[in-house]
Amino acid sequence: MEFYIPAKIYHEDGAVLKHGKELASLGRKAFIVTGKSSAVKTGALDDVIKALEDSDTGYILYDKIEENPSVETVMEAADTGRDQGADFVIGIGGGSPMDAAKAIALMVQNRDTSGEILYQDIKIKALPVAEIPTTCGTGSEVTPYSILTRNDKKTKQSIRHKVYPAIACIDAKYLKHAPVSVIRNTAIDALGHLLESYFNKKATDYTRMLCQHGLMAWAKNRTVLSCGTEFTDENYNQLLFASTLAGMAISHTGTSIPHGLSYYMTYNKNIPHGKAVGMFLPGYLALIEKNLVPGYSDVIAGMGFNNLEEFKAFIGHCLGEYCITDEDAGKMVQEMLGNPQKLSSVPFETGEEELQDIIKYAR
């Protein structure tokens, strides 16, 4: 049994400034990767810049990462990083900037190559990466994954290479600036990671331990997520803790059907990733129960629910309205049937009928 998480994690108030020298020690010139506004609004960008300047470390800012970043954006950013002589990358934000940072670190390091190598099964190195999360869902601050939009295939897909962050600085104060809808959606994404990792053929006692502890932390916030009432510092810290534990778990198991189905809805219907994942969690758990997969009752209780119907009602309340057409359902099934990696992770026989059942449960 193997367990490996190389990222050094600092989860505390003022994490970036307290460990600024270590952050700056990753290189001589940082390439800071962010979206258009969240890194500024949260104060995370100011903290990173101060940490670098205090150590006389140069930096370049690239703040054009869109939601669900594309391969094209990664290549544009990489060109800038190469031209400016960056030798390490700092991702600030939600899953989009943090995932993009890893792919950019690969492409800056591997000059004179095209974006095709992101999806080729070859060994290549990446620049060092540091991650600073401002949402509570992706866990990208500790995972090796980078999931990008592939416009050539009209979907989202993880790159073939594993790029573990060297350092993760987690500070609850950055989460305070996120809208309730973002906190809900990203918290449900983290829940998806916990559930899909726990019920996974690659799961081990170590990964299930992370999932169980993550569910306990996540469950402490169930009421505030449902009601949208004022979050406390403890809520923010527990949500980030659950997200990071979930990231550690999926680093070893990967995700499965709910995430696989979500990519179609995000790309084609512009539904936020966490919301799209949440749509399929109740149906997935219904099949877990039907197939008598061990641990089902413990997980339902661990989330703080008495039964599946309570969980489904909670998810429905948090997600709000959405629409899945017959055409959507058919295309999702075909897309998933063409994704043997996701299907192979499921702890029961999964074909077209099972996929349709999960989607029907969501409609």
C-alpha positions in Angstrom: 0.0 0.0 0.0 1.5 3.3 -1.1 0.7 6.9 0.0 2.4 9.9 -1.4 1.7 13.7 -1.0 4.8 15.7 -1.8 3.2 19.2 -1.4 4.2 21.0 1.8 1.0 22.4 3.2 0.7 25.5 5.4 -2.9 26.0 6.6 -3.0 29.0 8.9 -3.7 32.7 9.2 -1.3 34.7 7.1 0.2 31.6 5.5 1.7 33.4 2.5 3.5 36.1 4.4 4.6 33.7 7.2 6.2 31.4 4.6 7.1 34.0 2.0 10.8 33.3 2.0 10.2 29.6 1.3 7.7 30.6 -1.5 10.3 32.9 -3.0 13.0 30.3 -2.7 11.4 28.2 -5.5 13.2 30.3 -8.1 14.5 33.7 -9.2 11.4 35.0 -11.1 7.8 33.9 -10.5 5.1 33.6 -13.0 1.9 34.5 -11.1 -1.2 32.9 -12.7 -4.7 34.2 -11.7 -8.1 35.0 -13.0 -9.4 38.5 -13.7 -10.5 39.6 -10.2 -10.6 37.1 -7.3 -6.9 37.2 -6.5 -7.2 41.0 -6.2 -10.4 41.1 -4.2 -9.3 38.5 -1.7 -5.9 40.2 -1.0 -4.1 37.0 -2.0 -2.3 38.7 -4.9 -1.1 41.5 -2.7 0.2 39.0 -0.1 2.1 37.1 -2.8 3.6 40.2 -4.3 4.8 41.4 -0.9 6.3 38.1 -0.1 8.2 38.1 -3.3 9.3 41.7 -3.0 10.5 41.2 0.6 12.8 38.5 -0.8 13.9 40.5 -3.8 12.3 38.0 -6.1 11.1 39.1 -9.5 7.6 38.3 -10.9 5.3 38.6 -13.9 1.5 38.6 -13.6 -0.7 36.8 -16.0 -4.4 37.5 -15.0 -6.3 36.2 -18.0 -7.2 32.7 -16.8 -10.9 32.1 -17.6 -13.3 29.7 -15.8 -12.5 26.2 -17.1 -9.3 27.3 -18.8 -8.5 26.1 -22.3 -5.4 24.6 -23.8 -5.2 27.7 -25.9 -5.0 30.0 -22.9 -2.3 27.8 -21.3 -0.2 28.1 -24.4 -0.6 31.9 -24.6 0.4 32.2 -20.9 3.3 29.8 -21.4 4.7 32.0 -24.3 4.6 35.0 -21.9 6.3 33.0 -19.2 9.1 31.8 -21.5 9.6 35.3 -23.0 9.9 36.9 -19.5 12.3 34.2 -18.1 10.0 32.8 -15.4 11.5 29.8 -13.5 8.6 29.0 -11.2 4.8 29.4 -11.2 2.4 30.5 -8.5 -1.3 29.8 -9.0 -3.8 31.9 -7.1 -7.6 31.3 -7.1 -10.0 28.5 -7.6 -9.4 25.3 -9.6 -9.1 27.2 -12.9 -6.0 29.2 -12.1 -4.4 26.5 -10.0 -5.0 23.8 -12.6 -3.7 26.1 -15.3 -0.6 27.0 -13.3 0.5 23.3 -13.5 0.0 23.0 -17.2 1.7 26.4 -17.8 4.7 25.1 -15.6 5.0 22.2 -18.0 4.9 24.3 -21.1 7.3 27.0 -20.0 9.8 24.3 -19.0 9.4 22.4 -22.3 10.3 25.1 -24.9 9.6 24.6 -28.6 6.8 22.1 -28.0 3.1 22.3 -28.8 0.1 21.8 -26.6 -0.2 18.3 -27.9 2.4 17.1 -25.4 0.0 17.9 -22.5 -2.0 14.8 -23.6 0.9 12.6 -24.7 2.1 9.7 -22.5 5.7 10.9 -22.3 8.0 11.9 -19.4 8.6 15.6 -19.2 9.5 17.9 -16.3 7.7 21.0 -15.1 8.8 24.2 -13.3 8.2 24.3 -9.5 4.6 25.3 -8.7 3.1 26.9 -5.6 -0.7 27.1 -5.1 -2.9 29.5 -3.1 -6.6 28.5 -3.0 -9.4 31.2 -2.7 -12.2 28.7 -3.0 -13.1 25.5 -1.1 -13.6 22.7 -3.7 -11.0 21.7 -6.1 -8.2 20.6 -3.8 -5.8 21.5 -6.7 -3.4 22.9 -4.1 -2.3 19.3 -3.3 -3.3 17.3 -6.4 -1.1 16.5 -9.4 -4.0 17.1 -11.8 -4.7 19.9 -14.3 -8.1 19.7 -16.0 -8.4 21.9 -19.1 -11.0 22.6 -21.7 -10.3 20.9 -25.0 -12.2 22.8 -27.6 -11.0 20.3 -30.2 -13.0 17.6 -28.4 -15.7 19.9 -26.9 -15.1 18.7 -23.3 -12.9 19.0 -20.3 -10.0 16.6 -19.8 -7.1 16.1 -17.4 -3.7 16.4 -18.9 -1.6 13.2 -18.9 1.2 14.5 -16.7 1.2 14.7 -12.9 2.5 18.0 -11.5 2.4 18.1 -7.7 2.7 21.6 -6.1 5.8 22.1 -4.0 4.0 24.4 -1.6 0.4 25.1 -0.7 -0.5 28.2 1.4 -4.1 27.9 2.7 -5.6 30.9 4.4 -9.3 31.2 5.4 -9.4 34.9 5.0 -9.3 34.6 1.2 -12.5 32.5 1.2 -14.4 35.4 3.0 -14.6 37.3 -0.3 -16.3 34.5 -2.2 -20.1 34.7 -3.0 -22.3 32.2 -1.3 -23.0 30.6 -4.6 -19.3 30.0 -5.2 -18.8 28.6 -1.7 -21.8 26.2 -2.2 -20.7 25.0 -5.6 -17.1 24.5 -4.7 -18.0 22.8 -1.4 -20.2 20.4 -3.4 -17.2 19.7 -5.7 -15.2 18.8 -2.6 -18.0 16.5 -1.5 -17.9 14.9 -4.9 -14.2 14.2 -4.5 -14.8 12.7 -1.1 -17.6 10.4 -2.3 -16.0 9.4 -5.6 -12.7 8.6 -3.9 -14.3 6.6 -1.0 -16.3 4.4 -3.4 -13.4 3.8 -5.8 -11.7 0.6 -6.9 -8.3 2.3 -6.2 -9.3 3.3 -2.6 -7.1 2.1 0.3 -7.4 2.4 4.0 -5.3 5.6 3.8 -7.5 7.3 1.2 -10.7 6.2 3.0 -9.3 7.6 6.2 -8.9 11.0 4.5 -12.4 10.8 3.1 -13.9 9.9 6.4 -12.2 12.8 8.2 -13.0 15.1 5.2 -16.7 14.2 5.5 -16.7 15.0 9.2 -15.2 18.5 8.5 -17.6 19.0 5.6 -20.6 18.0 7.6 -20.0 20.7 10.2 -21.0 23.2 7.5 -24.0 21.4 6.1 -26.5 23.8 7.8 -24.8 27.0 6.8 -24.4 25.7 3.2 -28.1 25.0 3.0 -29.3 28.2 4.6 -26.8 30.6 3.2 -26.5 32.3 6.6 -23.4 34.1 7.7 -20.2 32.0 7.6 -17.8 32.0 10.5 -14.0 31.8 10.4 -14.5 28.2 11.6 -16.7 27.4 8.7 -14.2 28.8 6.2 -11.4 26.8 7.8 -13.3 23.6 7.9 -14.5 23.9 4.3 -10.9 24.5 3.2 -9.7 21.6 5.3 -12.3 19.2 3.8 -11.4 20.4 0.3 -7.6 19.8 0.9 -8.3 16.3 2.4 -10.4 15.5 -0.6 -7.7 16.6 -2.9 -5.2 14.3 -1.1 -7.7 11.4 -1.5 -8.3 11.9 -5.2 -4.6 12.3 -5.8 -4.4 8.5 -5.3 -7.8 7.3 -6.6 -9.0 9.9 -9.1 -12.6 10.7 -9.6 -15.4 8.7 -11.3 -18.8 9.0 -12.8 -20.2 12.2 -11.3 -17.2 14.1 -12.5 -17.2 12.4 -15.8 -20.8 13.3 -16.5 -20.2 16.9 -15.2 -17.8 17.8 -18.0 -20.5 17.7 -20.7 -22.8 19.9 -18.7 -20.0 22.4 -17.9 -18.8 22.6 -21.5 -22.1 22.6 -23.3 -24.5 24.2 -20.8 -22.1 26.5 -19.0 -23.0 25.1 -15.6 -20.4 25.7 -12.9 -18.3 22.7 -12.3 -19.3 22.0 -8.7 -22.9 22.4 -9.5 -22.6 20.0 -12.5 -20.9 17.4 -10.2 -23.5 17.8 -7.6 -26.3 17.0 -10.0 -25.1 13.4 -10.3 -24.1 12.6 -6.7 -27.5 11.4 -5.5 -28.0 9.1 -8.4 -24.5 7.7 -8.0 -25.1 7.0 -4.3 -28.4 5.3 -5.2 -26.5 2.8 -7.3 -23.9 2.4 -4.5 -26.8 1.5 -2.2 -28.5 -0.8 -4.8 -25.2 -2.7 -5.4 -24.6 -3.1 -1.6 -21.2 -1.4 -1.8 -19.6 -1.5 1.7 -19.5 1.8 3.6 -22.7 3.3 2.1 -24.5 3.7 5.5 -21.4 5.1 7.1 -20.9 7.7 4.4 -24.6 8.9 4.5 -24.3 9.3 8.3 -20.9 10.9 8.0 -22.4 13.6 5.8 -25.0 14.2 8.5 -28.0 12.7 6.7 -30.5 10.0 7.8 -31.0 8.6 4.3 -30.5 9.2 0.6 -33.7 11.2 0.2 -32.5 13.8 2.7 -29.3 14.1 0.8 -31.0 14.5 -2.5 -33.3 17.2 -1.0 -30.2 19.0 0.3 -28.4 18.9 -3.0 -31.5 20.1 -4.9 -31.9 23.0 -2.5 -28.3 24.0 -2.9 -28.1 23.6 -6.7 -31.3 25.3 -7.7 -32.8 24.9 -11.1 -31.1 23.2 -14.1 -32.3 21.2 -17.2 -31.1 17.9 -18.7 -32.7 17.2 -22.0 -33.0 13.8 -23.7 -30.3 14.9 -26.1 -28.0 15.8 -23.2 -28.6 12.5 -21.5 -27.7 10.5 -24.7 -24.6 12.5 -25.4 -23.4 12.2 -21.8 -23.8 8.4 -21.9 -21.9 8.1 -25.1 -19.1 10.4 -23.8 -18.9 8.3 -20.6 -18.9 5.0 -22.5 -15.8 6.3 -24.3 -14.1 7.0 -21.0 -12.9 3.6 -19.7 -10.7 5.2 -17.1 -13.6 6.7 -15.2 -15.7 3.6 -15.6 -13.0 1.3 -14.4 -12.9 3.2 -11.1 -16.5 2.3 -10.2 -16.9 -0.6 -7.7 -19.8 -2.2 -9.6 -20.6 -3.2 -13.2 -21.3 0.0 -15.1 -22.8 0.3 -18.6 -25.4 2.3 -20.5 -28.3 1.3 -18.2 -26.5 2.3 -15.0 -25.4 5.7 -16.5 -29.0 6.4 -17.6 -30.2 5.5 -14.1 -27.8 8.1 -12.6 -28.9 10.8 -15.1 -32.6 10.0 -14.5 -32.2 10.5 -10.8 -30.8 14.0 -11.5 -33.7 15.0 -13.8 
